[in-house]
């Protein structure tokens, strides 16, 4: 294996780890933000309104996250 192949593999692994870390962070933020917003008194199950609120909050948060990520990646690619 030559040095370019090794470098490419390391870059691939770093990108994969970065993507996994971002996904983990997204899930944590969604849980933190949406749960606090939509479930004022946690119980054994979620009510229909809590489920609806949580679903809508999660969809909005993920949409915003995707837009920010897409813009950030695009910007990085232009700077290279």
C-alpha positions in Angstrom: 0.0 0.0 0.0 1.5 3.3 -1.0 1.4 6.5 1.0 -1.5 8.0 -1.1 -3.6 5.0 -0.5 -2.9 5.1 3.3 -3.7 8.9 3.3 -6.9 8.3 1.4 -7.9 5.6 3.9 -7.2 7.8 6.9 -9.1 10.7 5.4 -12.1 8.3 4.8 -11.9 7.1 8.4 -11.8 10.6 9.7 -14.8 11.6 7.6 -16.8 8.6 8.7 -16.0 9.3 12.4 -16.9 13.0 11.9 -20.2 12.0 10.3 -21.0 9.6 13.2 -20.1 12.3 15.7 -22.4 14.8 14.0 -25.3 12.2 13.9 -24.8 11.6 17.6 -24.7 15.3 18.4 -27.9 15.8 16.3 -29.7 13.1 18.2 -28.6 14.5 21.5 -29.6 18.1 20.6 -33.0 16.9 19.3 -33.7 15.0 22.5 -32.5 17.8 24.7 -34.4 20.6 22.8 -37.5 18.8 21.7 -38.1 16.7 24.8 -37.8 19.8 27.1 -40.2 21.7 24.8 -42.8 19.0 24.3 -42.8 16.9 27.4 -43.3 19.2 30.4 -44.1 16.3 32.8 -42.5 13.0 31.9 -44.6 9.9 32.6 -44.7 6.3 31.5 -45.8 7.2 28.0 -46.2 10.2 25.7 -49.7 11.7 25.1 -50.8 12.2 21.5 -50.1 15.9 21.7 -46.6 15.3 23.1 -45.9 12.8 20.3 -47.1 15.3 17.7 -45.1 18.1 19.2 -42.0 16.0 19.4 -42.3 14.8 15.8 -42.8 18.3 14.5 -40.0 19.7 16.5 -37.7 16.9 15.4 -38.5 17.4 11.8 -37.9 21.2 12.0 -34.6 20.7 13.9 -33.4 18.1 11.4 -34.3 20.3 8.5 -32.4 23.2 9.9 -29.5 21.0 10.8 -29.4 19.6 7.2 -29.5 23.1 5.7 -26.6 24.3 8.0 -24.6 21.2 7.2 -25.2 21.5 3.4 -24.2 25.2 3.5 -21.1 24.4 5.6 -19.9 21.6 3.3 -20.5 23.7 0.2 -18.5 26.5 1.7 -15.6 24.2 2.6 -15.6 22.7 -0.9 -15.4 26.2 -2.4 -12.4 27.1 -0.2 -10.4 24.1 -1.2 
